Amino acid sequence: MMYAGVAKTNQPVRLDMRSDTVTQPTADMRQAMAGAAVGDDVYGDDPTVNALQDRVAQLLGKEAGLFVATGTQSNLCATLAHCQRGDEILVGDSYHIFRDEAGGAAVLGGVMMAPVPTTSSGTMRPEDIANTVKPDDAHCAMSRLLCLENTVAGNVQTVASINQLAATGHAHGLAVHLDGARLMNAVVKLNTSAAKVVENVDTVSLCLSKGLGTPAGAVLVGPADFIRRAHRIRKLVGGGMRQIGVLAAAGLYALDHHIDRLADDHDNALRLAEGLAQVASIHVNPDDVQTNMVFMQLPDGAADGLRNHLAERGILLGGGSKQIRLVTHLDVTQDDVALLVTEISDYFG
Ligand SMILES: Cc1ncc(COP(=O)(O)O)c(C=O)c1O
């Protein structure tokens, strides 16, 4: 097992709060997948993939889209399509591209990653970006790309903040990419259009298999020439897939049916935080909850005991020794939230 501190259980799973990636495709989504028209996507022949790519490009107000296997592959195709070997990307030091993608840009692209301090709300300060950009000096890697993220650990990055950071990047001659693994959570929370949120960034990765609830897939969007380069890189990293209209159909279904309902996940997360805030010995602040993530601070040494206790009852929590993240999603109901609050308060009570 290569996943530090994440609970497993031999019990039937009643409730899985580790991530919004754990959702099961619904019966209607499976039906849409089964009925999808497909073709060989390496030849560009899959009508459902083509429809999904066009649909996401339009949703995000960009020229073209590329369906890829995962969010990680999408960000990798993006960084490699933006950069050459010896270039550098600036990225928030808590962001997924920097911490959680196995160093792919460096390993496979010869691209250096320069971390920029991230604030508690998940943003970066323009002055920190400016200080991290390298001068035009033979000693330095060439700063080429600024990577943003939205949401960041459940925190919504506002349109004003994204625009300010994008303007900072552009003013320093950087292209700007946004990892929008959970972009639609931010869009629903901001009650605006997705295109507006990403208007001033050049390229965006949108995951379909987080809150949107598909079994796999992400779509990378941007200018047509960028997507042409990313398409070649997708092939290079072994991501040219064939009759994947079955997966793209799940994505189209999710765009039709699973965006507005993200508000339910946000409501459930708030309800959960309000319930847990009543439990003595742990600390949860409902004011910190913006979308579908709740962070629970635990007394020293309590995390493993709680995780194991709940796992024996078929409830899975994510890793962490002082803090555990709880994520609401398509398969978490209001009753599940009530159950979890009761179980945690009984454990500490
Ligand atoms: C912010 C963010 N970006 C990118 C990814 C990568 O997505 P995937 O797991 O599909 O590779 C994740 C996955 O959890 C994520 O949280």
The ligand as an SDF file (V2000), in Angstrom:
LIG
                    3D

 16 16  0  0  0  0  0  0  0  0999 V2000
   -6.4240   20.0870   -7.0950 C   0  0  0  0  0  0  0  0  0  0  0  0
   -6.1980   18.8040   -7.8370 C   0  0  0  0  0  0  0  0  0  0  0  0
   -5.6190   18.8440   -9.0350 N   0  0  0  0  0  0  0  0  0  0  0  0
   -5.3870   17.7380   -9.7620 C   0  0  0  0  0  0  0  0  0  0  0  0
   -5.7400   16.4950   -9.2760 C   0  0  0  0  0  0  0  0  0  0  0  0
   -5.3830   15.2670  -10.0750 C   0  0  0  0  0  0  0  0  0  0  0  0
   -6.4520   14.5290  -10.5010 O   0  0  0  0  0  0  0  0  0  0  0  0
   -6.3090   12.9660  -10.8190 P   0  0  0  0  0  0  0  0  0  0  0  0
   -6.4280   12.2550   -9.5130 O   0  0  0  0  0  0  0  0  0  0  0  0
   -7.4540   12.7030  -11.7510 O   0  0  0  0  0  0  0  0  0  0  0  0
   -4.9990   12.7490  -11.4660 O   0  0  0  0  0  0  0  0  0  0  0  0
   -6.3500   16.3860   -8.0190 C   0  0  0  0  0  0  0  0  0  0  0  0
   -6.7260   15.0730   -7.4840 C   0  0  0  0  0  0  0  0  0  0  0  0
   -7.2280   14.9100   -6.3980 O   0  0  0  0  0  0  0  0  0  0  0  0
   -6.5760   17.5700   -7.2720 C   0  0  0  0  0  0  0  0  0  0  0  0
   -7.1310   17.5390   -6.0540 O   0  0  0  0  0  0  0  0  0  0  0  0
  1  2  1  0
  2  3  1  0
  2 15  2  0
  3  4  2  0
  4  5  1  0
  5  6  1  0
  5 12  2  0
  6  7  1  0
  7  8  1  0
  8  9  2  0
  8 10  1  0
  8 11  1  0
 12 13  1  0
 12 15  1  0
 13 14  2  0
 15 16  1  0
M  END
$$$$
